[in-house]
Amino acid sequence: MSLLCQGKLKVRGVIVDRIASNARVPPHHPIKHQTPIYDQWHALAQCSNIPYVDQRLTREEAFWLTLLNGSLHEGRGRVPEPENGEASSAANDIDETNLAREDSTGSATEDRIVLPVHGSAGVPLLPEEVDDRLWHSWWSFMHSPSDFLDPEGLQFNTCVTAATVNRKFFMTAEGWMGTGPPTARQNDLVVVLNGGLTPYVLRPTWSETSHAGTTYSEFTILGDCYVHGIMYGEAMDRLDAGVYTEQEFVLI
């Protein structure tokens, strides 16, 4: 990372994909009034039992976990402790909570659970035993005339609301699904910058900067995003495997 000139920062990173389609941002209305928006998101995600792009989940599972910004689900949201025992280098990007649970012997153990945070309020964590039962219960509630939701369903609803407020759902060209800033649009880029885990949405300006005999493309940074399947270093794993290519960006 280096400052080329006033207001222009050169950084390195990888392009994960480009946004191919996006949906509307949920309005600030009671949750039941947002059902048409979530229906649009669900349709855009083409939810089904076919495998998601990372081959670990179905598209349906990836969708509802995206609605939750990846709240813990059967350990899939857990990031291992750093070997040196120090705080994660992504401490500025995530909210960390130590949750106690009981293992099979009845002894208490602790897991560090991490969840990307969007906004000062953050997103509440769901208990570890969350499964698609809660998702189906909440989805049925959203499409029923009833206003009754049990405590677990209310917690699920709170997480969805916190995770999606002022966020836009999108699909990338390769099939990744995520939520990002409300200004995101088709052909914006999902990028992971060196030194961090959280992906960002960048928009090409189609302008260039020349510095020390090298010409760089310029981008504006729209904000962070949640993309299910690349939140915990997977993009850098793909870089190491030769799937992605590192490049330089000039942010203005």
FIKOLZA-1660 file (N, C-alpha, C; in steps of 0.1 Angstrom, whole numbers, plus 5000, padded with zeros to 4 digits):
% residues 252
   i   px   py   pz ch aa at
   1 5009 4988 5000  A  M  N
   1 5000 5000 5000  A  M CA
   1 5009 5012 5000  A  M  C
   2 5006 5022 4991  A  S  N
   2 5014 5034 4990  A  S CA
   2 5006 5045 4985  A  S  C
   3 5009 5057 4989  A  L  N
   3 5002 5069 4985  A  L CA
   3 5009 5075 4973  A  L  C
   4 5002 5075 4961  A  L  N
   4 5008 5079 4949  A  L CA
   4 5009 5095 4949  A  L  C
   5 4998 5101 4952  A  C  N
   5 4997 5115 4953  A  C CA
   5 4984 5118 4961  A  C  C
   6 4981 5131 4963  A  Q  N
   6 4970 5135 4971  A  Q CA
   6 4957 5128 4967  A  Q  C
   7 4951 5120 4976  A  G  N
   7 4938 5114 4973  A  G CA
   7 4939 5102 4964  A  G  C
   8 4951 5096 4962  A  K  N
   8 4952 5084 4954  A  K CA
   8 4961 5074 4961  A  K  C
   9 4955 5062 4964  A  L  N
   9 4962 5052 4972  A  L CA
   9 4963 5040 4963  A  L  C
  10 4976 5035 4962  A  K  N
  10 4978 5022 4955  A  K CA
  10 4978 5010 4964  A  K  C
  11 4970 5000 4961  A  V  N
  11 4969 4988 4969  A  V CA
  11 4970 4976 4960  A  V  C
  12 4973 4965 4967  A  R  N
  12 4973 4952 4959  A  R CA
  12 4962 4943 4964  A  R  C
  13 4957 4934 4956  A  G  N
  13 4946 4925 4960  A  G CA
  13 4942 4917 4948  A  G  C
  14 4931 4910 4950  A  V  N
  14 4926 4901 4939  A  V CA
  14 4911 4904 4936  A  V  C
  15 4908 4903 4924  A  I  N
  15 4894 4904 4919  A  I CA
  15 4887 4891 4921  A  I  C
  16 4877 4890 4929  A  V  N
  16 4870 4877 4931  A  V CA
  16 4861 4875 4919  A  V  C
  17 4853 4886 4916  A  D  N
  17 4844 4884 4905  A  D CA
  17 4837 4898 4903  A  D  C
  18 4829 4899 4893  A  R  N
  18 4821 4911 4890  A  R CA
  18 4806 4909 4894  A  R  C
  19 4800 4919 4898  A  I  N
  19 4785 4918 4901  A  I CA
  19 4778 4917 4888  A  I  C
  20 4770 4907 4886  A  A  N
  20 4762 4904 4874  A  A CA
  20 4748 4909 4875  A  A  C
  21 4742 4909 4887  A  S  N
  21 4728 4913 4889  A  S CA
  21 4726 4917 4904  A  S  C
  22 4717 4925 4907  A  N  N
  22 4714 4929 4921  A  N CA
  22 4699 4932 4922  A  N  C
  23 4695 4933 4935  A  A  N
  23 4681 4935 4939  A  A CA
  23 4680 4947 4947  A  A  C
  24 4667 4951 4950  A  R  N
  24 4664 4963 4958  A  R CA
  24 4669 4962 4972  A  R  C
  25 4671 4974 4978  A  V  N
  25 4674 4974 4992  A  V CA
  25 4662 4974 5001  A  V  C
  26 4661 4966 5012  A  P  N
  26 4649 4966 5020  A  P CA
  26 4646 4980 5026  A  P  C
  27 4633 4984 5026  A  P  N
  27 4630 4997 5031  A  P CA
  27 4630 4996 5046  A  P  C
  28 4629 5008 5053  A  H  N
  28 4629 5008 5067  A  H CA
  28 4614 5008 5071  A  H  C
  29 4608 4996 5070  A  H  N
  29 4594 4993 5073  A  H CA
  29 4594 4981 5082  A  H  C
  30 4582 4979 5088  A  P  N
  30 4580 4966 5096  A  P CA
  30 4584 4954 5087  A  P  C
  31 4589 4944 5093  A  I  N
  31 4595 4932 5086  A  I CA
  31 4586 4926 5076  A  I  C
  32 4573 4925 5079  A  K  N
  32 4564 4918 5070  A  K CA
  32 4562 4927 5057  A  K  C
  33 4564 4940 5058  A  H  N
  33 4564 4948 5046  A  H CA
  33 4576 4946 5037  A  H  C
  34 4586 4939 5042  A  Q  N
  34 4598 4937 5034  A  Q CA
  34 4597 4924 5026  A  Q  C
  35 4587 4916 5028  A  T  N
  35 4586 4903 5021  A  T CA
  35 4588 4904 5006  A  T  C
  36 4582 4913 4999  A  P  N
  36 4585 4914 4985  A  P CA
  36 4599 4915 4981  A  P  C
  37 4607 4923 4990  A  I  N
  37 4621 4925 4987  A  I CA
  37 4628 4912 4989  A  I  C
  38 4626 4905 5000  A  Y  N
  38 4633 4892 5002  A  Y CA
  38 4629 4882 4992  A  Y  C
  39 4616 4882 4987  A  D  N
  39 4612 4874 4976  A  D CA
  39 4620 4876 4963  A  D  C
  40 4623 4889 4961  A  Q  N
  40 4631 4892 4949  A  Q CA
  40 4646 4887 4951  A  Q  C
  41 4651 4889 4963  A  W  N
  41 4664 4883 4966  A  W CA
  41 4664 4868 4964  A  W  C
  42 4654 4861 4969  A  H  N
  42 4653 4847 4968  A  H CA
  42 4653 4842 4954  A  H  C
  43 4645 4849 4945  A  A  N
  43 4644 4846 4931  A  A CA
  43 4657 4848 4924  A  A  C
  44 4664 4859 4927  A  L  N
  44 4677 4862 4921  A  L CA
  44 4687 4852 4924  A  L  C
  45 4687 4847 4937  A  A  N
  45 4696 4836 4941  A  A CA
  45 4694 4823 4935  A  A  C
  46 4682 4821 4928  A  Q  N
  46 4678 4808 4922  A  Q CA
  46 4680 4797 4932  A  Q  C
  47 4674 4799 4944  A  C  N
  47 4676 4789 4955  A  C CA
  47 4671 4775 4951  A  C  C
  48 4678 4765 4954  A  S  N
  48 4675 4752 4952  A  S CA
  48 4684 4743 4960  A  S  C
  49 4683 4730 4958  A  N  N
  49 4692 4721 4965  A  N CA
  49 4705 4717 4956  A  N  C
  50 4707 4724 4945  A  I  N
  50 4719 4722 4937  A  I CA
  50 4730 4728 4945  A  I  C
  51 4743 4724 4943  A  P  N
  51 4754 4729 4950  A  P CA
  51 4757 4744 4947  A  P  C
  52 4761 4751 4958  A  Y  N
  52 4765 4764 4957  A  Y CA
  52 4779 4764 4950  A  Y  C
  53 4784 4776 4946  A  V  N
  53 4796 4777 4938  A  V CA
  53 4808 4771 4945  A  V  C
  54 4808 4771 4959  A  D  N
  54 4819 4766 4966  A  D CA
  54 4818 4751 4969  A  D  C
  55 4807 4745 4964  A  Q  N
  55 4805 4730 4965  A  Q CA
  55 4803 4725 4979  A  Q  C
  56 4802 4734 4989  A  R  N
  56 4801 4729 5003  A  R CA
  56 4786 4730 5008  A  R  C
  57 4778 4738 5002  A  L  N
  57 4765 4740 5006  A  L CA
  57 4755 4739 4994  A  L  C
  58 4742 4739 4997  A  T  N
  58 4733 4741 4986  A  T CA
  58 4731 4756 4984  A  T  C
  59 4725 4760 4973  A  R  N
  59 4722 4774 4970  A  R CA
  59 4713 4779 4981  A  R  C
  60 4703 4771 4985  A  E  N
  60 4694 4775 4995  A  E CA
  60 4701 4778 5008  A  E  C
  61 4710 4769 5012  A  E  N
  61 4717 4771 5025  A  E CA
  61 4726 4784 5024  A  E  C
  62 4732 4786 5013  A  A  N
  62 4741 4797 5011  A  A CA
  62 4732 4810 5011  A  A  C
  63 4720 4809 5006  A  F  N
  63 4712 4821 5006  A  F CA
  63 4708 4826 5020  A  F  C
  64 4703 4816 5028  A  W  N
  64 4698 4821 5041  A  W CA
  64 4710 4824 5050  A  W  C
  65 4722 4818 5048  A  L  N
  65 4734 4823 5056  A  L CA
  65 4738 4836 5051  A  L  C
  66 4736 4840 5038  A  T  N
  66 4739 4853 5034  A  T CA
  66 4730 4863 5040  A  T  C
  67 4717 4860 5042  A  L  N
  67 4708 4868 5049  A  L CA
  67 4713 4871 5063  A  L  C
  68 4720 4862 5069  A  L  N
  68 4725 4864 5083  A  L CA
  68 4739 4869 5083  A  L  C
  69 4744 4872 5071  A  N  N
  69 4759 4876 5071  A  N CA
  69 4767 4865 5077  A  N  C
  70 4764 4852 5075  A  G  N
  70 4772 4841 5079  A  G CA
  70 4772 4839 5094  A  G  C
  71 4762 4842 5101  A  S  N
  71 4761 4838 5115  A  S CA
  71 4764 4823 5116  A  S  C
  72 4769 4819 5128  A  L  N
  72 4774 4806 5130  A  L CA
  72 4764 4795 5125  A  L  C
  73 4768 4786 5117  A  H  N
  73 4760 4775 5113  A  H CA
  73 4768 4762 5112  A  H  C
  74 4767 4753 5122  A  E  N
  74 4775 4741 5122  A  E CA
  74 4790 4743 5120  A  E  C
  75 4795 4753 5127  A  G  N
  75 4809 4756 5126  A  G CA
  75 4814 4762 5113  A  G  C
  76 4805 4765 5104  A  R  N
  76 4810 4771 5091  A  R CA
  76 4814 4785 5092  A  R  C
  77 4810 4792 5103  A  G  N
  77 4813 4806 5105  A  G CA
  77 4825 4808 5114  A  G  C
  78 4831 4797 5119  A  R  N
  78 4842 4798 5129  A  R CA
  78 4855 4800 5122  A  R  C
  79 4863 4809 5128  A  V  N
  79 4877 4812 5124  A  V CA
  79 4886 4807 5134  A  V  C
  80 4896 4799 5131  A  P  N
  80 4905 4793 5141  A  P CA
  80 4913 4804 5148  A  P  C
  81 4917 4801 5160  A  E  N
  81 4925 4810 5168  A  E CA
  81 4939 4812 5161  A  E  C
  82 4944 4824 5162  A  P  N
  82 4958 4826 5157  A  P CA
  82 4968 4818 5165  A  P  C
  83 4978 4813 5158  A  E  N
  83 4988 4804 5165  A  E CA
  83 4995 4811 5176  A  E  C
  84 4997 4824 5175  A  N  N
  84 5005 4831 5185  A  N CA
  84 4996 4836 5196  A  N  C
  85 4983 4833 5196  A  G  N
  85 4974 4837 5207  A  G CA
  85 4970 4851 5207  A  G  C
  86 4975 4859 5196  A  E  N
  86 4971 4873 5196  A  E CA
  86 4958 4875 5188  A  E  C
  87 4953 4886 5189  A  A  N
  87 4940 4889 5182  A  A CA
  87 4942 4888 5167  A  A  C
  88 4932 4885 5160  A  S  N
  88 4932 4883 5146  A  S CA
  88 4936 4897 5140  A  S  C
  89 4943 4896 5128  A  S  N
  89 4947 4908 5121  A  S CA
  89 4935 4915 5115  A  S  C
  90 4924 4908 5114  A  A  N
  90 4911 4914 5109  A  A CA
  90 4902 4919 5120  A  A  C
  91 4909 4923 5131  A  A  N
  91 4901 4927 5143  A  A CA
  91 4893 4939 5140  A  A  C
  92 4897 4947 5131  A  N  N
  92 4890 4959 5127  A  N CA
  92 4878 4956 5118  A  N  C
  93 4877 4944 5112  A  D  N
  93 4867 4941 5103  A  D CA
  93 4856 4932 5109  A  D  C
  94 4858 4927 5121  A  I  N
  94 4849 4917 5126  A  I CA
  94 4846 4920 5141  A  I  C
  95 4835 4914 5145  A  D  N
  95 4830 4915 5158  A  D CA
  95 4833 4901 5164  A  D  C
  96 4840 4900 5176  A  E  N
  96 4843 4887 5181  A  E CA
  96 4836 4885 5194  A  E  C
  97 4831 4874 5196  A  T  N
  97 4823 4870 5208  A  T CA
  97 4827 4856 5213  A  T  C
  98 4831 4855 5226  A  N  N
  98 4834 4842 5231  A  N CA
  98 4822 4836 5237  A  N  C
  99 4818 4824 5231  A  L  N
  99 4805 4818 5235  A  L CA
  99 4809 4805 5242  A  L  C
 100 4803 4802 5254  A  A  N
 100 4805 4789 5261  A  A CA
 100 4795 4779 5256  A  A  C
 101 4799 4767 5254  A  R  N
 101 4789 4756 5251  A  R CA
 101 4794 4744 5258  A  R  C
 102 4785 4734 5258  A  E  N
 102 4789 4721 5264  A  E CA
 102 4793 4711 5253  A  E  C
 103 4804 4703 5256  A  D  N
 103 4807 4693 5246  A  D CA
 103 4800 4680 5250  A  D  C
 104 4803 4669 5243  A  S  N
 104 4796 4657 5246  A  S CA
 104 4798 4651 5260  A  S  C
 105 4808 4656 5267  A  T  N
 105 4811 4651 5280  A  T CA
 105 4804 4659 5291  A  T  C
 106 4798 4670 5286  A  G  N
 106 4791 4679 5296  A  G CA
 106 4800 4690 5301  A  G  C
 107 4813 4690 5296  A  S  N
 107 4822 4701 5300  A  S CA
 107 4821 4713 5292  A  S  C
 108 4823 4724 5298  A  A  N
 108 4821 4737 5291  A  A CA
 108 4834 4739 5282  A  A  C
 109 4832 4743 5270  A  T  N
 109 4843 4747 5261  A  T CA
 109 4840 4760 5256  A  T  C
 110 4850 4767 5250  A  E  N
 110 4848 4780 5244  A  E CA
 110 4852 4780 5230  A  E  C
 111 4844 4786 5221  A  D  N
 111 4847 4788 5207  A  D CA
 111 4847 4803 5205  A  D  C
 112 4856 4807 5197  A  R  N
 112 4856 4821 5193  A  R CA
 112 4848 4822 5180  A  R  C
 113 4837 4829 5180  A  I  N
 113 4829 4831 5169  A  I CA
 113 4831 4844 5163  A  I  C
 114 4832 4845 5150  A  V  N
 114 4834 4858 5144  A  V CA
 114 4823 4861 5134  A  V  C
 115 4819 4873 5133  A  L  N
 115 4808 4877 5123  A  L CA
 115 4811 4890 5118  A  L  C
 116 4811 4892 5104  A  P  N
 116 4814 4905 5099  A  P CA
 116 4803 4915 5103  A  P  C
 117 4807 4927 5106  A  V  N
 117 4797 4937 5112  A  V CA
 117 4795 4948 5101  A  V  C
 118 4783 4952 5099  A  H  N
 118 4779 4963 5090  A  H CA
 118 4771 4973 5098  A  H  C
 119 4777 4984 5101  A  G  N
 119 4770 4994 5109  A  G CA
 119 4774 4993 5124  A  G  C
 120 4772 5003 5131  A  S  N
 120 4776 5004 5145  A  S CA
 120 4769 4994 5154  A  S  C
 121 4757 4990 5150  A  A  N
 121 4749 4981 5159  A  A CA
 121 4754 4967 5158  A  A  C
 122 4760 4963 5147  A  G  N
 122 4765 4950 5145  A  G CA
 122 4753 4940 5142  A  G  C
 123 4757 4927 5142  A  V  N
 123 4747 4917 5139  A  V CA
 123 4748 4907 5150  A  V  C
 124 4737 4904 5157  A  P  N
 124 4737 4894 5168  A  P CA
 124 4741 4880 5163  A  P  C
 125 4747 4873 5172  A  L  N
 125 4751 4859 5168  A  L CA
 125 4739 4850 5172  A  L  C
 126 4737 4840 5164  A  L  N
 126 4728 4829 5166  A  L CA
 126 4735 4818 5173  A  L  C
 127 4727 4810 5181  A  P  N
 127 4734 4798 5188  A  P CA
 127 4739 4788 5178  A  P  C
 128 4748 4780 5182  A  E  N
 128 4756 4771 5173  A  E CA
 128 4746 4761 5167  A  E  C
 129 4735 4757 5174  A  E  N
 129 4727 4746 5168  A  E CA
 129 4717 4751 5158  A  E  C
 130 4719 4763 5153  A  V  N
 130 4710 4769 5143  A  V CA
 130 4711 4760 5130  A  V  C
 131 4699 4756 5125  A  D  N
 131 4699 4749 5112  A  D CA
 131 4688 4754 5103  A  D  C
 132 4685 4747 5092  A  D  N
 132 4676 4753 5083  A  D CA
 132 4661 4752 5088  A  D  C
 133 4659 4745 5099  A  R  N
 133 4646 4745 5105  A  R CA
 133 4641 4760 5108  A  R  C
 134 4650 4767 5114  A  L  N
 134 4647 4781 5117  A  L CA
 134 4645 4789 5105  A  L  C
 135 4653 4787 5095  A  W  N
 135 4651 4794 5082  A  W CA
 135 4638 4791 5076  A  W  C
 136 4634 4779 5075  A  H  N
 136 4621 4775 5069  A  H CA
 136 4609 4781 5078  A  H  C
 137 4611 4781 5091  A  S  N
 137 4601 4786 5100  A  S CA
 137 4599 4801 5098  A  S  C
 138 4610 4808 5097  A  W  N
 138 4610 4823 5094  A  W CA
 138 4604 4826 5081  A  W  C
 139 4608 4819 5070  A  W  N
 139 4604 4821 5057  A  W CA
 139 4589 4819 5056  A  W  C
 140 4584 4808 5063  A  S  N
 140 4569 4806 5063  A  S CA
 140 4562 4817 5070  A  S  C
 141 4568 4822 5081  A  F  N
 141 4562 4834 5088  A  F CA
 141 4561 4846 5079  A  F  C
 142 4571 4848 5071  A  M  N
 142 4571 4860 5063  A  M CA
 142 4560 4859 5052  A  M  C
 143 4555 4847 5049  A  H  N
 143 4545 4846 5039  A  H CA
 143 4532 4842 5044  A  H  C
 144 4530 4843 5057  A  S  N
 144 4517 4839 5064  A  S CA
 144 4510 4851 5069  A  S  C
 145 4497 4851 5072  A  P  N
 145 4490 4862 5077  A  P CA
 145 4493 4864 5092  A  P  C
 146 4499 4854 5099  A  S  N
 146 4501 4855 5113  A  S CA
 146 4512 4864 5117  A  S  C
 147 4511 4871 5128  A  D  N
 147 4521 4880 5133  A  D CA
 147 4529 4873 5145  A  D  C
 148 4526 4860 5147  A  F  N
 148 4532 4853 5159  A  F CA
 148 4545 4847 5154  A  F  C
 149 4556 4849 5162  A  L  N
 149 4569 4843 5159  A  L CA
 149 4575 4839 5172  A  L  C
 150 4579 4826 5174  A  D  N
 150 4584 4821 5186  A  D CA
 150 4598 4828 5189  A  D  C
 151 4603 4826 5202  A  P  N
 151 4616 4833 5205  A  P CA
 151 4627 4831 5196  A  P  C
 152 4629 4818 5192  A  E  N
 152 4640 4815 5183  A  E CA
 152 4638 4822 5169  A  E  C
 153 4626 4822 5165  A  G  N
 153 4623 4828 5152  A  G CA
 153 4625 4843 5153  A  G  C
 154 4622 4849 5165  A  L  N
 154 4624 4864 5167  A  L CA
 154 4639 4867 5166  A  L  C
 155 4647 4858 5172  A  Q  N
 155 4662 4860 5172  A  Q CA
 155 4667 4859 5158  A  Q  C
 156 4662 4849 5150  A  F  N
 156 4666 4848 5136  A  F CA
 156 4662 4861 5128  A  F  C
 157 4649 4865 5131  A  N  N
 157 4644 4877 5124  A  N CA
 157 4653 4890 5128  A  N  C
 158 4657 4891 5140  A  T  N
 158 4666 4902 5144  A  T CA
 158 4679 4902 5137  A  T  C
 159 4684 4890 5135  A  C  N
 159 4697 4889 5128  A  C CA
 159 4696 4892 5113  A  C  C
 160 4685 4888 5107  A  V  N
 160 4683 4891 5093  A  V CA
 160 4681 4906 5091  A  V  C
 161 4673 4912 5100  A  T  N
 161 4671 4926 5099  A  T CA
 161 4684 4934 5101  A  T  C
 162 4692 4931 5111  A  A  N
 162 4704 4938 5113  A  A CA
 162 4714 4936 5102  A  A  C
 163 4714 4924 5096  A  A  N
 163 4724 4921 5086  A  A CA
 163 4721 4927 5072  A  A  C
 164 4708 4930 5070  A  T  N
 164 4704 4934 5057  A  T CA
 164 4699 4949 5056  A  T  C
 165 4699 4956 5067  A  V  N
 165 4695 4970 5067  A  V CA
 165 4704 4978 5058  A  V  C
 166 4699 4985 5049  A  N  N
 166 4706 4994 5040  A  N CA
 166 4717 4986 5032  A  N  C
 167 4714 4973 5029  A  R  N
 167 4723 4965 5021  A  R CA
 167 4716 4960 5009  A  R  C
 168 4723 4958 4998  A  K  N
 168 4718 4954 4985  A  K CA
 168 4723 4940 4982  A  K  C
 169 4714 4931 4979  A  F  N
 169 4717 4917 4976  A  F CA
 169 4722 4917 4961  A  F  C
 170 4732 4908 4959  A  F  N
 170 4738 4907 4945  A  F CA
 170 4742 4893 4942  A  F  C
 171 4743 4890 4929  A  M  N
 171 4749 4878 4925  A  M CA
 171 4760 4882 4915  A  M  C
 172 4771 4874 4916  A  T  N
 172 4783 4877 4907  A  T CA
 172 4782 4868 4895  A  T  C
 173 4790 4870 4885  A  A  N
 173 4790 4863 4873  A  A CA
 173 4792 4848 4875  A  A  C
 174 4801 4845 4885  A  E  N
 174 4804 4830 4887  A  E CA
 174 4794 4824 4896  A  E  C
 175 4785 4831 4902  A  G  N
 175 4774 4825 4911  A  G CA
 175 4776 4828 4925  A  G  C
 176 4786 4836 4930  A  W  N
 176 4787 4840 4944  A  W CA
 176 4775 4849 4947  A  W  C
 177 4770 4848 4959  A  M  N
 177 4759 4856 4964  A  M CA
 177 4764 4864 4976  A  M  C
 178 4759 4877 4977  A  G  N
 178 4764 4885 4988  A  G CA
 178 4755 4897 4990  A  G  C
 179 4758 4905 5000  A  T  N
 179 4751 4917 5003  A  T CA
 179 4762 4928 5004  A  T  C
 180 4759 4940 4999  A  G  N
 180 4769 4951 4998  A  G CA
 180 4762 4964 5000  A  G  C
 181 4770 4974 4997  A  P  N
 181 4765 4988 4998  A  P CA
 181 4753 4991 4989  A  P  C
 182 4744 5000 4993  A  P  N
 182 4732 5002 4984  A  P CA
 182 4735 5008 4971  A  P  C
 183 4747 5014 4969  A  T  N
 183 4751 5019 4956  A  T CA
 183 4757 5009 4947  A  T  C
 184 4759 4997 4951  A  A  N
 184 4765 4987 4942  A  A CA
 184 4756 4984 4930  A  A  C
 185 4762 4981 4919  A  R  N
 185 4754 4979 4907  A  R CA
 185 4762 4969 4898  A  R  C
 186 4755 4965 4887  A  Q  N
 186 4761 4956 4878  A  Q CA
 186 4774 4961 4872  A  Q  C
 187 4784 4951 4871  A  N  N
 187 4797 4953 4867  A  N CA
 187 4807 4960 4877  A  N  C
 188 4802 4963 4889  A  D  N
 188 4811 4966 4900  A  D CA
 188 4819 4953 4903  A  D  C
 189 4831 4955 4909  A  L  N
 189 4840 4944 4912  A  L CA
 189 4840 4941 4927  A  L  C
 190 4840 4928 4930  A  V  N
 190 4842 4923 4944  A  V CA
 190 4857 4920 4945  A  V  C
 191 4863 4926 4954  A  V  N
 191 4878 4926 4955  A  V CA
 191 4882 4923 4970  A  V  C
 192 4892 4915 4972  A  V  N
 192 4898 4913 4985  A  V CA
 192 4912 4919 4984  A  V  C
 193 4914 4929 4993  A  L  N
 193 4927 4936 4993  A  L CA
 193 4937 4929 5003  A  L  C
 194 4949 4930 4999  A  N  N
 194 4960 4923 5007  A  N CA
 194 4959 4929 5022  A  N  C
 195 4961 4919 5031  A  G  N
 195 4961 4923 5045  A  G CA
 195 4948 4922 5052  A  G  C
 196 4937 4919 5045  A  G  N
 196 4924 4918 5051  A  G CA
 196 4916 4906 5047  A  G  C
 197 4905 4904 5053  A  L  N
 197 4897 4893 5049  A  L CA
 197 4884 4897 5043  A  L  C
 198 4879 4909 5047  A  T  N
 198 4866 4914 5042  A  T CA
 198 4867 4919 5028  A  T  C
 199 4858 4914 5019  A  P  N
 199 4858 4919 5005  A  P CA
 199 4852 4933 5004  A  P  C
 200 4855 4940 4994  A  Y  N
 200 4850 4953 4991  A  Y CA
 200 4844 4954 4977  A  Y  C
 201 4835 4963 4975  A  V  N
 201 4830 4966 4962  A  V CA
 201 4837 4978 4956  A  V  C
 202 4844 4976 4945  A  L  N
 202 4851 4987 4938  A  L CA
 202 4844 4990 4924  A  L  C
 203 4844 5002 4920  A  R  N
 203 4839 5006 4907  A  R CA
 203 4849 5012 4899  A  R  C
 204 4852 5006 4887  A  P  N
 204 4861 5012 4878  A  P CA
 204 4857 5026 4874  A  P  C
 205 4867 5035 4873  A  T  N
 205 4864 5049 4869  A  T CA
 205 4867 5051 4854  A  T  C
 206 4874 5041 4848  A  W  N
 206 4878 5041 4834  A  W CA
 206 4888 5053 4832  A  W  C
 207 4894 5057 4843  A  S  N
 207 4905 5067 4842  A  S CA
 207 4918 5060 4847  A  S  C
 208 4929 5066 4844  A  E  N
 208 4942 5060 4847  A  E CA
 208 4951 5070 4854  A  E  C
 209 4961 5064 4861  A  T  N
 209 4971 5072 4868  A  T CA
 209 4985 5067 4864  A  T  C
 210 4993 5076 4860  A  S  N
 210 5007 5072 4857  A  S CA
 210 5016 5076 4868  A  S  C
 211 5025 5067 4872  A  H  N
 211 5034 5070 4883  A  H CA
 211 5047 5061 4881  A  H  C
 212 5058 5068 4880  A  A  N
 212 5071 5062 4879  A  A CA
 212 5072 5053 4867  A  A  C
 213 5066 5057 4856  A  G  N
 213 5066 5050 4843  A  G CA
 213 5056 5039 4842  A  G  C
 214 5047 5037 4852  A  T  N
 214 5037 5027 4852  A  T CA
 214 5023 5033 4852  A  T  C
 215 5014 5027 4844  A  T  N
 215 5000 5032 4844  A  T CA
 215 4991 5023 4852  A  T  C
 216 4983 5028 4860  A  Y  N
 216 4974 5021 4869  A  Y CA
 216 4959 5025 4866  A  Y  C
 217 4950 5015 4866  A  S  N
 217 4936 5018 4865  A  S CA
 217 4931 5024 4879  A  S  C
 218 4922 5033 4878  A  E  N
 218 4916 5039 4890  A  E CA
 218 4903 5033 4893  A  E  C
 219 4900 5033 4907  A  F  N
 219 4887 5027 4911  A  F CA
 219 4882 5036 4923  A  F  C
 220 4869 5036 4925  A  T  N
 220 4863 5042 4937  A  T CA
 220 4859 5030 4945  A  T  C
 221 4860 5031 4958  A  I  N
 221 4856 5021 4968  A  I CA
 221 4843 5025 4973  A  I  C
 222 4833 5016 4971  A  L  N
 222 4819 5018 4975  A  L CA
 222 4816 5014 4989  A  L  C
 223 4824 5004 4994  A  G  N
 223 4822 4999 5008  A  G CA
 223 4825 4984 5009  A  G  C
 224 4823 4979 5021  A  D  N
 224 4826 4965 5023  A  D CA
 224 4813 4957 5019  A  D  C
 225 4815 4944 5017  A  C  N
 225 4804 4935 5014  A  C CA
 225 4806 4921 5020  A  C  C
 226 4795 4914 5021  A  Y  N
 226 4795 4900 5026  A  Y CA
 226 4793 4891 5014  A  Y  C
 227 4802 4882 5011  A  V  N
 227 4801 4873 5000  A  V CA
 227 4803 4859 5006  A  V  C
 228 4792 4851 5006  A  H  N
 228 4793 4838 5012  A  H CA
 228 4803 4829 5005  A  H  C
 229 4812 4824 5013  A  G  N
 229 4822 4815 5008  A  G CA
 229 4836 4821 5006  A  G  C
 230 4838 4834 5008  A  I  N
 230 4851 4840 5007  A  I CA
 230 4854 4850 5018  A  I  C
 231 4847 4848 5030  A  M  N
 231 4849 4857 5041  A  M CA
 231 4860 4854 5050  A  M  C
 232 4866 4842 5049  A  Y  N
 232 4876 4838 5059  A  Y CA
 232 4889 4834 5052  A  Y  C
 233 4894 4841 5043  A  G  N
 233 4907 4839 5037  A  G CA
 233 4906 4830 5024  A  G  C
 234 4895 4826 5020  A  E  N
 234 4894 4817 5008  A  E CA
 234 4899 4823 4996  A  E  C
 235 4898 4836 4994  A  A  N
 235 4903 4843 4982  A  A CA
 235 4918 4842 4982  A  A  C
 236 4925 4843 4993  A  M  N
 236 4939 4842 4993  A  M CA
 236 4944 4828 4991  A  M  C
 237 4935 4818 4995  A  D  N
 237 4938 4804 4992  A  D CA
 237 4938 4802 4977  A  D  C
 238 4928 4808 4971  A  R  N
 238 4927 4807 4956  A  R CA
 238 4938 4814 4949  A  R  C
 239 4943 4825 4955  A  L  N
 239 4954 4831 4949  A  L CA
 239 4966 4822 4950  A  L  C
 240 4969 4816 4961  A  D  N
 240 4980 4807 4963  A  D CA
 240 4979 4795 4953  A  D  C
 241 4966 4791 4950  A  A  N
 241 4964 4779 4941  A  A CA
 241 4965 4783 4927  A  A  C
 242 4966 4796 4924  A  G  N
 242 4967 4800 4910  A  G CA
 242 4954 4803 4903  A  G  C
 243 4943 4803 4911  A  V  N
 243 4930 4805 4906  A  V CA
 243 4928 4820 4903  A  V  C
 244 4933 4829 4912  A  Y  N
 244 4932 4843 4911  A  Y CA
 244 4946 4849 4908  A  Y  C
 245 4947 4861 4903  A  T  N
 245 4959 4867 4901  A  T CA
 245 4960 4880 4908  A  T  C
 246 4970 4883 4916  A  E  N
 246 4972 4895 4923  A  E CA
 246 4974 4907 4913  A  E  C
 247 4968 4918 4917  A  Q  N
 247 4970 4930 4908  A  Q CA
 247 4970 4942 4917  A  Q  C
 248 4973 4953 4911  A  E  N
 248 4974 4966 4918  A  E CA
 248 4962 4975 4914  A  E  C
 249 4956 4982 4924  A  F  N
 249 4945 4991 4922  A  F CA
 249 4949 5005 4927  A  F  C
 250 4944 5015 4921  A  V  N
 250 4946 5029 4926  A  V CA
 250 4932 5033 4930  A  V  C
 251 4930 5035 4943  A  L  N
 251 4918 5040 4949  A  L CA
 251 4918 5055 4950  A  L  C
 252 4907 5061 4945  A  I  N
 252 4906 5075 4945  A  I CA
 252 4894 5080 4954  A  I  C
% end
